C-alpha cells in the first residue's frame, strides 16, 4: 500500500475508531433500541393501558439515545472539534426543552376537558 493509499484510508487518523466492527456495534444497538420500542408499543401498552403515561417519556429517552448514536457515529460528530459539537448540541438541547415544556402544557389542556 502506497503512502497515498494509506492517506486515503486513514485520513490522518481522523476517523480511525470507525471500523466495520464499530459500525456493526452501533447498528446493533440501534436495532436493540428499536426492538424495545416496538415491544413497549405492541405488547406492554395494549395489555396495560395505565402504563401509557410512562411509555411516552421512555419513547423520548430511547429516541434521543438513537439520535445520539446516529449523529455521533454515522454523521461523525463524535470525531469533530468541541466548538462544532457545541454549536449543534446547545440549540438541540433548547429545542428538547421546548418540546418538554409544550408536552407539559398539552397535558394541562387535556386535563381541563
ZAMARGU-4260 file (C-alpha; in steps of 0.2 Angstrom, whole numbers, plus 5000, padded with zeros to 4 digits):
<rodrens>
0) 5000/5000/5000 | 5007/5017/4995 | 5008/5032/5006 | 4994/5040/4995 | 4983/5025/4998
5) 4987/5025/5016 | 4982/5043/5017 | 4965/5039/5009 | 4961/5025/5021 | 4965/5033/5037
10) 4963/5052/5034 | 4977/5056/5045 | 4970/5047/5060 | 4954/5057/5059 | 4941/5043/5059
15) 4952/5028/5065 | 4940/5022/5078 | 4926/5019/5065 | 4930/5002/5060 | 4917/4989/5052
20) 4916/4981/5069 | 4911/4998/5077 | 4898/5002/5064 | 4890/4985/5067 | 4890/4988/5085
25) 4881/5004/5084 | 4869/4997/5071 | 4866/4983/5083 | 4862/4995/5097 | 4850/5005/5086
30) 4841/4989/5082 | 4840/4984/5100 | 4833/5000/5105 | 4820/4999/5091 | 4815/4982/5096
35) 4812/4988/5114 | 4801/5002/5107 | 4791/4990/5097 | 4789/4978/5112 | 4783/4993/5123
40) 4771/4999/5109 | 4764/4982/5103 | 4764/4972/5119 | 4766/4982/5135 | 4754/4997/5132
45) 4740/4987/5124 | 4739/4975/5139 | 4742/4988/5152 | 4734/5005/5146 | 4738/5013/5163
50) 4757/5012/5158 | 4754/5024/5143 | 4759/5039/5153 | 4776/5031/5157 | 4778/5025/5139
55) 4779/5042/5131 | 4795/5048/5142 | 4803/5031/5138 | 4800/5033/5120 | 4808/5051/5121
60) 4823/5044/5130 | 4825/5029/5118 | 4823/5041/5103 | 4836/5053/5110 | 4848/5038/5113
65) 4846/5033/5095 | 4848/5051/5088 | 4864/5052/5098 | 4871/5036/5091 | 4867/5041/5073
70) 4874/5059/5075 | 4889/5054/5084 | 4895/5039/5074 | 4886/5039/5057 | 4887/5058/5055
75) 4905/5058/5063 | 4901/5072/5075 | 4910/5062/5089 | 4926/5065/5080 | 4924/5084/5077
80) 4931/5098/5087 | 4922/5103/5103 | 4916/5120/5095 | 4906/5112/5081 | 4899/5099/5093
85) 4893/5113/5105 | 4886/5124/5091 | 4875/5109/5086 | 4871/5102/5103 | 4866/5118/5113
90) 4852/5123/5101 | 4846/5104/5101 | 4845/5105/5120 | 4835/5121/5119 | 4823/5113/5107
95) 4821/5097/5118 | 4817/5109/5132 | 4804/5117/5122 | 4796/5101/5117 | 4796/5095/5136
100) 4788/5112/5141 | 4775/5111/5127 | 4771/5092/5131 | 4768/5098/5149 | 4756/5111/5143
105) 4747/5100/5132 | 4744/5088/5146 | 4737/5103/5156 | 4724/5107/5142 | 4719/5088/5141
110) 4716/5088/5159 | 4704/5103/5158 | 4692/5093/5147
</rodrens>
